[in-house]
């Protein structure tokens, strides 16, 4: 496969991962189906917005903006960790606050918005489509990932007897993942500026995905073990 095809596949995998992250919060909280569709729809319209302006923003400018926004990245990670701890403590005290704390993991945050923007910009460079079509495709992919994963997690929650404590564990692990990302991304950007290429692009892009999967699975395992104690 050529590099453009690999880029498109990588973008679709990234959309799937961020959609699953959003669906995780929706699936483990006690919100209604209508609210799940509303949240998924918000991502769809945001993708349309980013797609419509994708051709007017350069990746270099976005990289400079991203490097300036690492402080926001850290704040999001701390919010996830704090919300996860609060969710678990309240559940152990007999209160289910998942309807409120799930917002920390499911609502559009700077990290998700950045992923949407980058997806639209990269696709606009690799596909001969108009910006609005790119936004529509990204929006549909994100919407589908959010809705499908939400109901999948809800089904698993019912079948395996999982509780909001599981969501709390996943939120804390995702927060740690984001925090590590905030520390590693500036170092990666500096290495890139020095024209150092110790690994191929395909190899470097798979490690964050594997780390994400390990963290989420660890969260499920922790919650399942604690619920059986």
N, C-alpha and C positions, 0 to 999 in steps of 0.2 A: 504493500500500500504506500502511496505517496504521502508527503508530509502534510498536505492540506486535508487529506482524508483522516489521518491520525489526529490532526488538530480538532476536526469536527467531532470525532469519536470521543476525544478527551473532554471536549466541552459538554457533550451529552452526559458523560459520566459525572462531571462536576455538577450539572443541573440535577441529576438523579440524587446525588449525595445531599445537596442542600434541600431538595424536596423531601427526602427521607428525614432529615433533621427537623424540618417543620412538621412533618406528619407524625413524628415521634411525640412531640408535645401535644398535638391535637388528639392523637389516639389514646394517650394515657390520661388525658384530662376528661372531665365530665361535661364537655360542651356538646351542643346539639349538632346534627348533620348540617343544618342550615348555616351554623357558625363556621363549620369546617369549610363549606363551599365559599363562604364570604372571605375567609382568610386566603384560600387558594385563588379566588378571584382577584384579590388585591395584588398578588404576585403577577397574575396575568396582565393586569392593566399597567403595572410598573414596568413589565417587560416591553409592552407596547410603547411606553414613554421612552425607555432607553433605546429601543430599536429606532424610533423616529429621529433620535439625535445622534445615533451611533456614527454616522458618516461625518459628523462635524466635530468629533473629539478624537484626538490622536492617542495612541497607546503610550507614547512618551509622556504626554501631559498627564495621563491617568496614573502612570507609574510614579511621577513626582507627587501627585496628590495622595496616592496610597502611602508613600513613605512618610508624608506629613501626618497621616491619620493613624499611626501606630498607637498613639495615646488612646484614641477611641477604641481601637482593637483591644487594648488592655482593659478598658472600662467594661466592654461587652463580656470579656472572659470573667472578670470579677463579678459582674451581675449574674452570670450563669452559675458560678460557684455559690454565691450567696443565696440565690433563689433555690438551688438544689438542696442546700443545707436547711433552709427554712421549710421547704416542702417536706423533707424527711422528719424534721423535728415536730412539725404540726401534725403529721400523720401519726407519729408515735404517741402524740398527746390526744389522739382521737378526733382530729380535725382534718378534713380534706380541703386543702387550699389550692388544689391543682387547677381549678377553673381560673384562678388569677395568676398563679406563678408560671403556667405554661406559656404565657405571653413572652417571657424572657427567651424562650427557645423557638417559638413559632412565629412571632410577629416580625415583620421586616426590620432587620438591624443593619448597621453599616456594612457588616461582613457579607450578608446576603445581597444587599443592594450592590455592593462591589462585584459580587459574583455574577449578578444579572447584567451589570454594565459591561464587564469584561466579556461575557458570553456573546452579547450582542455585537460588540466591537470586533471580536475575533471572527465571528461568523460572517460579518459584513465584509471582512477582508478576504475570506476564503470562499464565499459563495457569491454568485452573481445575482443577488436578490436585492430588492429595495429595502431600506431600513425598516419600514413598517411591516414587511413580510418577515424579516428577521425577528422583529419583536413579537410577531404573532406566533412564529414557530417556537421561540424560546418560551413564550408565555404558555402555550399549549403544553409543552413538555414539562414545565414547572407545575402547572395546574394539575396535570395527570399524576405526576410523582407525589404531590402533596396529598391529593384525594386518595389515591391507591394505597399509599403507605399509612395514612391515617386509619383507614378501615382495616388494614392488615394488622397494625399494632393494636387496634381495639379488639379485633378477633383474638389475637394472641393474649391480650390482657384477660379476656374472659375465659379462654380455654386453659391458660396456665395459672390462673389465679393471681396474676401480678397486681401490684398496688401502685399508688402514686409514689411510693418509696423508690420503686424502680426508675421512675422518671427523674426523681431527685438525684439518684446515682448517675444516670446518663447525663444530666445537666452539669453535674460537678466535673465529670470526666471530659465533657465537651469544653467546659470552661478552661480546664488545664490544657487541652489541645490548642485552644485559641491563644492561651497565654504563651505556650511554646512557639506558636506561629508568630506571635508579635516579637518574640526574641530572635527567631531564626530568619525571618524574612529580611530585616535590614542587613544581616550578615550575608545573605544570599545576594541581595542587590549590590552590596559592596564587592563581592567576589565577581559578579557579572561585569561590573564596571572595570575590574582589573583584567578582564578578558581571560579568566581562568575557567576551564571547562573540564573538570575532573570526571564528569559522568555525562552520558548522553541524556537528551531531553526525555526520552521515553522512560529511562530508568529513574530519573529524579522525580518525574510526575507521579509514579506509581507509589512511592513511599508515603506521601501524605494520605493517599486513599487507603493504603493498608493500615496506617496508624489510626485513621478515623474508624475503620471497621473494627479494629481490635478494641478501641476505647468503648464503642457502643456495645459490643458483645460483652465486654467486661462489666459494663453497667447493668445489662440484663442479668448476667450471672450473679452479680452482687445482690441485686434486688431479689432474685429468686431464692438465693440462699438465706437471706435475712427473713423473707416471708415464711420460710419453712422452719425457722428457729423458734 
